[in-house]
Amino acid sequence: MLPLPEVHELLAKGTDKIEQSVSATEEKLSSIREEMESLKVDLYARFGKTSEARTPSGPKHVQLGAVDAEQRYKIKKEDHPPPNQSVPSKVVISFGHGDPENPYNWSTGRKIFVFSVGIVSVVNSTLGSSLPSGAIDYLAEYFHVTSQAQLVLPISLFLVGYVFGPIVFAPLSESYGRRIIMVVTFVFFTIFTMACALAPNWPFFLVFRLLCGITASSAIAVIGGLCADLYNDPIIRGRAMAFFMALAPIISGFISVVSWRWTFWIGLIIAGISLAFLFFMPETYGPTILQRRAERMRKETGNPNIFAPIELEKKGARQMMTITLTRPIRMILFEAIVLFTCIYVSIAYAIFYLFFQAYPLIFEGTYGFNTGTAGLAFLAIAVGAFLSVAIFMYWDSVLVRAKKTDAPWTLIEEYRRLPLACLGGPLYVISLLWLGWSSNVKVHWIVPILSGIPFGIGFMLIFMALLNYVTDAYEIFAASAMAATSACRSIFGAVLPIAAKPMYKSLGIAWASSLLAFLSLGMSIIPFVFIKYGDRIRSNSKFCQELRERQRQYEEEQERELGDSVASSSPEQKADGTESTRHGCVDAV
């Protein structure tokens, strides 16, 4: 029989071996469980690829990258740990290569449907903005309004709504998705359009017009992001907007002869038909699609630690008020490109809406047209808009050919878009002088009508060139930059037409149009200045600096992650991870 001390020693050694074996088994089981959980997630997502980077304490929090310039990063950096820190047990999903849920990979037919629905919503917005232009005299008679300043309000108040809408709806669409914002606001737009047709008195009518403008502005604010979700093609959008801007006064002029209310009934019918298609529009915003996928995967797998990149951004009133909603205003105040683009497009936009007041004075007052026939004068502007599309496509083909030959000028950002504005600006000036000095009873009415052709060309070229230039310059911040330009031009479009009739009556048609031409001439130098100094301006821009820095950090991070995964990933998997992480980083901001 062994002595008691030796027995204790043997028991202790045996216990240690058992504990070591149990510990090793638990580690293996834990590793197997992790692998099984990861496999379950991958199998469920099928095309969705998890993006993980191992650290000593678990999967690393995906760096969201490209956050807002300075202020947003400072306020929220405690919610986004630096790359050398970790958030345990986080699995961040993203789009894989060829993922059918990624809008970039949708079929051509589906893209055309979504884009067409977006265009239809913009058409309703632009149609609604100018719908009362041919019904003003009938509205004045029905509601007993004699003040010329008040008769401008149906259009001006609609444009006031355009001021507030984009500042709210564009950032919200970047947080909650495009579809929910577009559908909800369009439902209310349809309701308020019906309310305009049923308005019992003038004050109620004006209030409903303001509410129509606010809800209609959602389409203008979101359509740019919708296109970016699918592809970037401004040609069809510009063609449709210009055509229906010209079509609205025609509908208004002829229908108002029957009843001014029928002007809005027609608008309501068009809105109702459009709403039916809008309900079938799928979500296009990548981060929101990933968020819904993560929610579905958490429910199906029981793993509460599966996240989409957008879910890792803390949302709240502080974030919304201090960052998201103030970004367009900060861009106007501190970004020279945004500021001067806002000024130029605002003047051009205001002159366009001023014409809704000036054309009746010219063609009804000078040439004796009736209200419906006077509305036909806007068709020349639509013709010019279509011609501008042809010019845009020609310039695009020139750019493509030059890139193939590695022409040095194609590497300069400003030369891609701004030459179109350099052509559009002088055409805009010429059209205004043409209209002013040809509007005379001694001159045939077709001559001033034809001035609408260079007007339409110039108007569309200015918009297509400058707004695309802003989009190229600010990339992920483009929605906020577009919201800034939309708000500014809506202010000008609401205020300047109030002065239209007094200005034309006091100065006369010739000199009033000349005054607008001289103002446009001063603005037309802006794209030339951008071409010469644009690169220097962008290099001093805090937003552009932040974009470049985030892009550099993102590329370095991708190279590190790609290098770390060489041993465990196939070439196809590495390509998938690289693409999907890029999508998540850019779209989550």
N, C-alpha and C positions, 0 to 999 in steps of 0.2 A: 504494500500500500504506500502511495506516494505521500511525502510530507505535505502538510497544508500549504506552505508558501509556494511549493512547486505547482500544486494544483491551481492556486490563484494565478500564477504566472502563465500557465498553459491556457487557462480560461480567458485571461486578458488578451493573449496573442490571438486565440481563436475569435474572440469578439471583434478585435481590430480587423482581422481578415474579412469577417462577415460584413462589418460596416463598410469596408473598402469596396467589397463586391456589390453591396446594395447601392452605395453611392455611384459606382460606375454604371450599374444597371439603370439607375434613375436618370443619369446623364444621357445614356443612350435612348431611353424612353422619351425623355424631354426633346432630344434632337429629332427623334422619329415623329413625335407629335407636331413639332414645328414644321418639319418637311411635309407631313400630311396636310396640315392646315394650309400651308402655302400651295400645295398641289390642288387642294379643294378650291381655293380662291382662283387659281389659274384656270382650272377646268371649268369653273362657273363662268368666269369672265370670258373664256374662250379666246376672243380676240383682244380683250383688255389685258395689258401687261402690267404687272406690279412693278413699281420702281422702288427698290430698296438698296440701301448702302449700309453694310454692317459696321457697327461700332461696338466697343466693349460692352455697352449696356443695351444693345438692341438695334433695331432698324433706325436709321437716321432720318430725321424730318427733311423732306424734300425742300430744298431752297426755292422759294417762289420766284425770286428774281424780279427785276424790272418794276419795283414799286415806285410810287409817285416821288417826284423830285423833292429832296430835302425833307419837307415837313412831314409827309406821311411816314417816311422811314424813321424819323426821330420819334414821332408820337407812338408808333406801333412796333418799334424794334424789340421791345420786351416780349411781344407775342410771336416773333420770328427769330428763333435762336440762330446765332452765327453757325457757319458750317462745322466748326470744331465742337459744337455742343450737340446733344441728341435728345430726341423725344422718344421714350421707350414705347415699344409695341405699336408703332404706327406703320400701316401698310398703305401706301399712296398709289392709287391706280391712275392710269393715263391711257390714251389711245395707242394701240399698236399699229404696226404697218398694215395697211389695207383694211383697217377696222370699218365694217359697214355702217356703224353708228356715227362715225366721224363725218360731218357734213361735207368735207372735202372729197370723200369717197362715194357720195351719193350718186345715183344714176343721173344722167343728163335730164331725163324726163322729170324726175323729182325736183331737181334744182330749178328747172324752168317753171314748174308749178309754184314753188315757194317764192321765187323771184317775182313771178307774175302777180301773186297775191300781195306781195309787198308794194309793187308798183301800183296796183289797184287802190291800195290804201292811201298812197301818196296822191293819186289822181283825185280821190275823194277830198283830200285835204286842200289841194290847190283849186279844185272845182268849187269847194265851199267858200274859199277865201274871196273869190271874185264873182260869186253867184249873184249878189244883189246889184252889180254894177249897171245892168240894164233895166233894173226895176226901181231905181231911185225916184223917178218922177211919180210912179204909181204908189210907192210907199209914202211919199210926201203928201199926195192927195188923200190917201186913205187915213193916215194918222194926223193930218192937218199940221204938218211940219213945214215951216217957212224958212228957218235958219239954214243957210248954206253950210255952216260949220257942223250942224247936227246931221245933215244929210250925208256927210262923209263918214260918220261914225259906224255904220254897219260894216264897212270894210276895215276901218281903222281899229275898232275894238276887236275884231277877229284877229288882226295882226298883233294886238297887245297880248292876246292869248299865246301867240307864237313866241313871245318874249320869255314867258315863264315856263312854258311846257318843256322845251328842250333842256333847260338847265336841270330839270327834275327827272324827266323820262329817260334821257340818254344815260346818266349814271345808274339809274335804277335797272335799266336793261342789262348793264354790265354786272349787276349783282344778283338779279333774280331771273334773268333770261329775257329773250325778245318776245316770245309768244304771249306770255301772261300780260305784259305791258301793252302790247298792240291790241289784243282782244278786248281787254277791259276798257281801255280808253276809246276804242272804236264803238263799243256798245253805247257808251255815254254820248259819243259824237252823234250817233244815229238818233238817240233820244232827244238831244238838244236841237238837232235839225228839224225834227217833227215839232218841237216846241216853237221854233221860229215860224213855222207855217200856221200854228194855232195861236200865236201871240195876240192877246186882247188889246194891247196898247203899245205905244212907242217905248216906254221905259223897259217893259218886259221883253220886248223884241231885242233891244240893245243888250240886256243882260244875257239872253240866250245866245246872241251872237258872240259875246265874250267867252261864254262857256264852250261854245262850238270851237272857237279858236284854240282854247287851252287843250281840249281833248284831241282836236285834229293835229296839233303840233307833234303828237307822239309819233305819227308816221314819218314826219320829216326828220325827227331826231333819231329814230331807230333804223331807218332804211339803209343808212351808210354802214352801220354795224351788221345788218342783215346781209348786205352784199359781201362784206368782208368775211362773214362766216362761210359763204359759199364760194365766191370768187369776186374779183374786183373788175367790174365792167360798167362804167358810167354812161355808156352810149345809149342803151335802151332806156335807162332811167331819165336821162336828160331829154330824150325825144318825147317820152310820154308826158313828162311834166310840162314841157313847153307847149305841146299840142293841146292838152286839156286846159292850160291857162288861157289859151286862145279860144277854146271851145266854150268855156263857161259864159263869157259875155254874150255869145250867140244864143245859147239856150235861154239865158236871162232875158235878152232883148225880145225874142219872139214869144216866149211863154207869158211874159208879163203883160202882153197886150190882152190876153185872156183874163188873167188874174195874177197879181203879184204873189199870192200864196202858192200858185202852181209852180213858181220858180223853185220854191223850197220843197214842194211835193216831189218834183222831179229829182232834186238832190237826195231826198229821202228814199225814193225808189232805188236810185243807184247805190246808195249806202246800204240799203237792206240786202240787195243782191250780193254786194261785195262782202257783207258780214257773213253770209252763208259760206263763202269760200274760206274766209279767215278762220272759221272754227276748225277747218280741216288742216290748217297749216301746222306742221310739226315744229318742235323747238330746234333752233339752229345754233344756239350759243354753246360752244364746246364745253366750257366749264360746267354749265348747268346740266348738260347731258351726262357728264362724268359724275356729277353730284347725284343724279337720280340712279345711275348705275351703282354707285357706292351704297346708296340707301337700300337698293334691291339686294345687293350682295350681303350686306349686314343682316338683313332679314332672313335670307335663305341659308347662309352659312352659320349664323349665330355668333359671328366674330364682330364685336363692337369696335374693333380697331382698324377697320377698313375705311379709308377716307379718299375723297377727291381733293385736288389742290385747293379749290375755292373754299372748301369747308375748313381749311386750316387758317383762313383769314378771319379774324374776329370782326364781327359786324355789330354795330350798335349806333345809338344816337350820336355819340361823340365822333365816331368814324364818319358817319353820314354828314354831319353838320360842319365839321372842321376840315374834312379832306374832300370827300366825293363831290358835295354840292358847291364847294368853293373853287374847285379846280378850274372850271371855265372862266370864272372871274379873275383868278390869279393869272391865267394865261393871257387874258386881255391886257392886264395891267403890266405884266413883266416880260411878255414875249413880243418882240417887235414884228415878227412875221405874222402872228395872229392879229395883232392890233391893226396893222395897215391893211391886211386882207379884210378884216372886218369893216374898215372904213370904206374901202373901194366897193366891195360887194353890197354894202349897205346903201351907198349912193345909187348904184345901178339898180338895186332892188326897189328902192323908193321911187325912182323915176318910172320904173315899170308900172307900179301901182298908181302913180300919179297919172299915167296915161288913161287909166280907167275913168278919171274925171275929165281929162283933157280931150279925149276922142269925141265924146258927145258934144262938147263945145265946138269942136272943129267941124265935124261932119253933120251934126244936126243944126248947129247955129249958122255955119258958113254955107254949107251945101244943101241944107234942107232935108237931110235923110230922116226917115223915121227911126224909132228906137231899135227895131230889129235889124234894119239894114245897116245902121251905124255899127252894130256889133260885128258885122261881116268884115269890117276894116281890120279886125284883129287877126284875120286869117293870114295876112301878109307876114305877121310876126311868126306864126306857126311855120310858114314856108321858110323863113330865115332860120328858124330853129332846126328844121330838117337839113338845110344846107350846112349848118354848123357841124352836124353829125358827120357829113361827108368830109368836111375839112379835117375834123378830128381823126377820122379813120385814115385819111391820106397822110397826115402828120405821123400817126402811129406806124404806118408802113415805112415811112422814111426813117424813123427811129430804129425800127427793126433791121432794116438793111444796113444802116450805119453801124449798128452793134456787131453785125456779122463781119464787117470789115475792120472792127476794132478802132473805129474813129475816136480820137481822144475826147471830143466834146460830149460823147454819150456817157462818159463817166461823171460829168458834172450834173448834179441833181437839178439845178435850175433850168437846164436846157431840155429836160424831158417834158416839162409841162408849160413853162412860162411863155415860150414863143407864141403860143395860141392867144394868150392874153395880150401880147404886144400887137397882134393883129386885131383882136376884138375891140380893144380900147379906141383906136382911131375910127373904126367902123361905127361904133356907138356914137361918137361925136358927130360924124358926118350925117348919120341918120337924124339926129336931133335938129341940126341946121337945115337939112333937107325938108323935114316936116314943117318947121317954123316958117321958112321963107317960100314954100310952095303952097301953103294953105291960104288960097286967095280965090275969090269968085271968078277971077279972070283966068285961073289955071284949072285945067280939068281935074276932077276929083281923084282920078286914078294916080296922079303924080304924088300927092301926099300919102296915099295908101301904100304905094310902092316903097316909101321910106321905111315901112315896117320890115322889109326884107333885110337890109343891113342892120336894122335895130335888133331883129331876132338873132342874126348871126353874131353880132357883137355881144349881146347879152349872154348867150349860151357859152361862147368861147371864154368870156371873162370868168364865168362861174366854173366851167369845167376845168380850166387851167388852174385857177387859184385854189379851189377847194381840193383838187387832186394834189397840188403842190403841198398844201397843209397836211393832207393825209400822209404823203410820202415823208414829210419832215418829222412828224410827231408819232407815227406808227401806233403803238398801243394807246397813246394819249389822243389819238385822232378824234375819237367820239366826243371828248370834252372840247377839243378845238373846234369841231363842227358845231357843237352846241353854242359855243361862244359866238361864232359867226352868225348862226341862226338867230340868236337873241338880239344881236346888234342890228342886223338888217331888218328884223321885225319892228324894232323901235323906230327906225327911219321910215319904214314902209307904213307905219301907223301915223306918224306925225306929218311927214312932208305932204301927203295928199290933201291934208286939211287946208294947205295954202294954195292948192292948185287953182281953184276958180278965182279967188281974189287976185292971184298973181297974173293969170291970163287976162283977166278983165282990166287990170291996171296997166300992165306992160304991153298987152296985145299978144297975139299968137306968135308972131315972129320973134320979138325980143324975149318973151318968156321962155320959148324953146331955146333961144340962143344962150340965155343965162344958164340953163341946164347943161347945154353943150360945153360952155366954158368950165363949169364945175367938173364935168366928166373929163375934160381935157387935162385938168390938173391932176385928177386921179390916175389917168392913163400912164403916168410916168412910173407908177409904183412897180409894175412887173419889170421894167427896165432896171430900176434900182435893185430889185431882188436878184436879177441876173448878174449884175456887177458885184454886189456886196453880199449876196445871200449866203455864200459859204462862210464869210466872216461873221455874219449875224448868227448863223446856226452854231458856230464854234463857241460863241459867247453865251449861248442859251443854256440855262441851267437844266431845262427839261431834256434838251438834246444831249448835253453832257452826261446826264444821268442815264439816258438810253444807251449811249456808247459804253459807259462804265459797266452797266448791268449786262450788256451783251458780251463784253470782254470777260466778266466774271462767269457768266453762264457757259461760254465756250471753254474756259479753263476747267470748270467743274465737269463738263461733259467729257473732256479729254481724260480727266482723272478717273471718272467713273467707267469710261470705256476701257482704260488701261487695267483697272482693277478687275474687270469682268472677263478679261481675255481667257483666263484659265477655265472659267466655268460657263461661258456662253458661246454659242455658235455664231458665225458671222451674221446669219439672218436675225438672230435674237438681238445682237448688238445694234443692228440697224434699226430694229423695231424700237428698242429702248430709247435710242437717241432721238428718233422722230417724235415719239409720244411724249417724252419729257419736255421737248421744246414746245409742243402744243400746249401742254399744261402750264408751263411757266409764262408764256406770253398771254394766254387767254384768261388766266386766273387773276390778272391785275385789274 
